[in-house]
Amino acid sequence: MNDNVLGIIAGLQRAHCGLTCGTAFPATPDAPTNGPGHAEIAHANGAEGRRMTSADELRPALEASLASDKPAVMDVPIVNNPTRATGHRNILDVRSSDMVLSHVST
């Protein structure tokens, strides 16, 4: 799912630095799908890469990818609608270098 944001990286940047840099690729009228071309990156690395422009394209693209002997990337644009999660989960809790579950100080 491609919402034109590198969300996990942006969250870590915000937590550690208080701001983000190079992680959001807002759409414009001239570039509605701004940001990295994930399908093109896949092709450049020898994989299948398909960018969806409508929901009707998803099933045929998945079927073609499953029939291929190559790895595949499906670039599916979505609208970023943040949803409040229940409970508490902080990505900093699972990123400690010693793999011990504890909160990383920021």
Contacts in CASP RR format, 6 or more apart in sequence:
PFRMAT RR
TARGET T0000
AUTHOR 0000-0000-0000
METHOD contacts of the structure
MODEL  1
MNDNVLGIIAGLQRAHCGLTCGTAFPATPDAPTNGPGHAEIAHANGAEGR
RMTSADELRPALEASLASDKPAVMDVPIVNNPTRATGHRNILDVRSSDMV
LSHVST
1 76 0 8 1.000
1 78 0 8 1.000
2 33 0 8 1.000
2 38 0 8 1.000
2 75 0 8 1.000
2 76 0 8 1.000
2 77 0 8 1.000
2 78 0 8 1.000
3 77 0 8 1.000
3 78 0 8 1.000
3 79 0 8 1.000
3 80 0 8 1.000
4 24 0 8 1.000
4 25 0 8 1.000
4 26 0 8 1.000
4 27 0 8 1.000
4 33 0 8 1.000
4 34 0 8 1.000
4 35 0 8 1.000
4 77 0 8 1.000
4 80 0 8 1.000
5 23 0 8 1.000
5 24 0 8 1.000
5 25 0 8 1.000
5 80 0 8 1.000
6 22 0 8 1.000
6 23 0 8 1.000
6 24 0 8 1.000
7 23 0 8 1.000
8 91 0 8 1.000
9 23 0 8 1.000
10 20 0 8 1.000
10 23 0 8 1.000
10 24 0 8 1.000
11 20 0 8 1.000
11 91 0 8 1.000
12 91 0 8 1.000
12 92 0 8 1.000
12 95 0 8 1.000
13 19 0 8 1.000
13 20 0 8 1.000
13 21 0 8 1.000
13 23 0 8 1.000
14 20 0 8 1.000
15 91 0 8 1.000
15 92 0 8 1.000
15 106 0 8 1.000
16 106 0 8 1.000
25 34 0 8 1.000
25 35 0 8 1.000
25 36 0 8 1.000
26 34 0 8 1.000
27 33 0 8 1.000
27 34 0 8 1.000
28 34 0 8 1.000
33 51 0 8 1.000
33 77 0 8 1.000
37 51 0 8 1.000
37 75 0 8 1.000
38 49 0 8 1.000
38 51 0 8 1.000
38 73 0 8 1.000
38 75 0 8 1.000
39 49 0 8 1.000
39 50 0 8 1.000
39 51 0 8 1.000
39 73 0 8 1.000
39 75 0 8 1.000
40 49 0 8 1.000
41 73 0 8 1.000
42 48 0 8 1.000
42 49 0 8 1.000
42 71 0 8 1.000
42 72 0 8 1.000
42 73 0 8 1.000
43 49 0 8 1.000
46 70 0 8 1.000
47 70 0 8 1.000
47 71 0 8 1.000
47 72 0 8 1.000
47 73 0 8 1.000
48 64 0 8 1.000
48 65 0 8 1.000
48 68 0 8 1.000
48 70 0 8 1.000
48 71 0 8 1.000
48 72 0 8 1.000
48 73 0 8 1.000
49 72 0 8 1.000
49 73 0 8 1.000
49 74 0 8 1.000
49 75 0 8 1.000
50 57 0 8 1.000
50 61 0 8 1.000
50 64 0 8 1.000
50 65 0 8 1.000
50 72 0 8 1.000
50 73 0 8 1.000
50 74 0 8 1.000
50 75 0 8 1.000
51 75 0 8 1.000
51 77 0 8 1.000
52 58 0 8 1.000
52 61 0 8 1.000
52 74 0 8 1.000
52 75 0 8 1.000
52 76 0 8 1.000
52 77 0 8 1.000
53 77 0 8 1.000
58 74 0 8 1.000
58 76 0 8 1.000
61 74 0 8 1.000
62 74 0 8 1.000
65 72 0 8 1.000
65 74 0 8 1.000
90 103 0 8 1.000
92 103 0 8 1.000
92 104 0 8 1.000
92 106 0 8 1.000
93 101 0 8 1.000
93 102 0 8 1.000
93 103 0 8 1.000
93 104 0 8 1.000
94 101 0 8 1.000
95 104 0 8 1.000
96 102 0 8 1.000
96 104 0 8 1.000
END
